[in-house]
Amino acid sequence: MILEDIHSPRDLRSLPADQLPQLCQELRQFLLDNVSRTGGHLASNLGAVELTVAIHRCFDTERDRLVFDVGHQCYVHKALTGRQELFATLRQLDGLSGFPKPRESIHDAFIAGHASNSVSVALGMARARTLQHQDHQVLALIGDGALSGGLAYEGLNDAGASGEPLIVILNDNGMSINANVGAVSEHLERLRSRPAYYHFKKWYRGLFGKHPAQNPLYRFNHRVKTFFKRSIYPSSTLFEDMGFTYLGPVDGHDLPRLCNTLEWARELQGPVLVHVRTVKGKGCAYAERNPGRYHGVGPFDPETGVVAPSGESFSSVFGRKLEDCAAQDPRVCAITAAMADGTGLGHFAGAYPDRFFDVGIAEGHGAAMAAGLARQGMLPVFAVYSSFLQRSYDMLIHDIALQGLHVVLGVDRAGLVGADGETHHGCFDALFLPEIPGFTVYCPASFAELRRMLSDALFRCTGPVAVRYPRGGEGDYRADAGEDALACLRQGGDAAILTYGILVNEALAAAEALAAEGIQAAVWKLNRISPLDWEDLEPLSAVRRLVVTEDAMGAGCVGQRVTAILAEHGQEPEKLILRNLGKTFAPEGTVRQLWERFGLDRHGMAADVREVMAP
């Protein structure tokens, strides 16, 4: 086994070239063996094996800075940089992260969990290198799906004009999670058919030595070369118009050619874009056939690819209910940001293709487009993960709320989400959405509540509305607590637990356990967290001992707002515990493990009630 002897990129660089194909084969088997047990991002990593090997053959990531975008394709990088033995803990509590993390390794230059920022980050690093008179390379490895996000073009525009030595590697597999959409995807498809000119370009530059731009004859002949190029290809690439030297497209599974191209890019000493064409899921038949299914996957059978059924989820219930609403009203339309399947909209897309819009990895654009649809009388529903909604914050305020437009947000993956960790937990929307004037924010705790609240959001509310719901399925609580902002799920005169969303399951279990000890704890549930006023919360005025539990950050949390309203009316509780995530980014781990760590589970709630009961 070659891979077992690779403990750092130095070991990789010392390998004879004829051993590299076997190493790539072993890396693919390594991915299958490990991801099938832990779950994770499979297809994107299978497609990036040769590319990652080539990068580590040509660059030294202890000094050179490699910025991923997104980190879905970093597993091979981690395996080659001394972390093979940690893969049994991949995406688990206190284990190996599924994304690049500088705290794990010097080889991880930057955290990468969201898309489209790599060129901007890499340009900042390149400029810092120049200002500090250092000598190393800076690379941004970006997937073509991330090019559907506007931030990528802000970075490319500045980087191309900067003149900074910077290498952008475009890993083009025609996919983000679902198939790529839009004009950029079509532009890349055209580029894939035009490699011949660049063989000439490499030969031409080689005539003028190691630093051709310093040669007067090269500068004179540059005009001749440009004329020759235009006579063959009248249209330049988008990237060349931005100021990049464009190399490619290169077969991303041809290691010798990849290495040659990357070495040439390093020599050019300017902004270079290397266009690499890969196959997502490469080397695994079922992942190649269905790369979207094996993008992010739970544990599976590595021989057959069969994944254990996950059952019904809030996302799937949301999607089906939205279809029913669309059948009821032709104004209802759905928007997703490259996450049709993840947000439960796959069937909606098939049933109502004219009213389904996948905007790519462009959440800000999705929110602004929803505002335009609403302004013209449609009923747009933007289904988006909570952590990705953060990128739409300006549009939520300026384009939607400021005009009071009736846009509905389906905020998926709200709260703690588990194994994807700190970059993907939805722990901020419960803070910032209620602070935007005019927003109604619903928090269903069951499928029944989700169905009713989505219908209310579309057909009974006015202005902007968000319906926030967790990843996965419902718990034992499957009722509908009604339309009031506040509902009492269990009576009790000794103390009270207040929460929202699926944490009501833990609150009810805590109250049951406390009852066995002779402590009668009431359980109160917030059906919505915005708007909230005294009339909504007045039933809590009789509560003297209160525990408010939520899987959100502490500053500006719902508990703070609730108790501020009570205090404003002189009805603050005598004893109070606000239990939340504080100022800590939650790590990877199962949701239940994280609840336990932060004291948000039934045991933590019961302990908090005992504390407020203490004399």
Summary of the structure (lengths in Angstrom):
residues: 615
radius of gyration: 26.8
end to end distance: 64.8
largest distance: 92.3
contacts: 2211
relative contact order: 0.08
helix: 46%
strand: 16%
